[in-house]
Amino acid sequence: MIIRLVLLLSMVVASGCATTTVREHPDIESHLSRLDSVVVAPPAVSIRQVNFTGDNERLVEVEKAIQQELI
């Protein structure tokens, strides 16, 4: 019972921290209306597995999968 109460209390506290308001510059509409073009660049993805031994290795297969998913 105590564990459930602690979990419920922690969820309530965590959800209170997650709420935020949208912050926009007052002149965002006029700035966006002046845009002539937009460039969409492919994502640069770099994934490394951090090991405690210091031999960090690059996970190329995971990078490719994530990059394809983002595109």
N, C-alpha and C positions, 0 to 999 in steps of 0.2 A: 504494500500500500504506500509506503514512504517513497519507494523508488518511482512509482507512478506519479506521485505528487511532485517529486523533484523533476521528472521529465516534463510534466505539464508546465511547471513553473519556468523551466529553461526554454521551452518552446514559446511561451508567452513573451519572455524577455527578448528572445532572439527575433521574433516577428516584429516587435516594437522597434528594434534597431534597423530593420530592413526597409521600413517605409521612408520615402523621400519625395520631395516635390521636384517637378521639372523646372530647371533653371535655364532660361533663355535670355539672350540679350534683347532689349526692347526694340532694336532696329533689325531683327533677324529677317522679317518679311521683306523689307526693302533691300536688304543685302542679297537674299536669295533671288529676288526678282531681277537683279542686275547680272546674274550669272549667265554666261553665254554657252559654256560647255562644261562637261564633267568627264574626268578621266577615271576609268576603272582599271586598276592595276591588279595583277595576280598576287595572291598573298605570299609573303615570305615566311615560311614555316621552318623552325629549327627546334628539334626535340632532342634533349640529351638526358640519359639516365644517370643520375648522380649516385655514385657508389661511395661507401665509407672508406674504401681503400684509396680513393683519389683517382682511380682509373675510370673517369666518366666516358661513357660511350654514346655515340650518336646513333639514334634509331631512325635510319633512313626509310625503312618500310612504313613506319608509323607517320613520318613526315609526309610521305607521298599520299598516304590514305587520308590524312587530315587536309592536306592541300586540295585534293580532289573533292572532298566533302564540302570545303569552303567555296570552291568555285561553283 
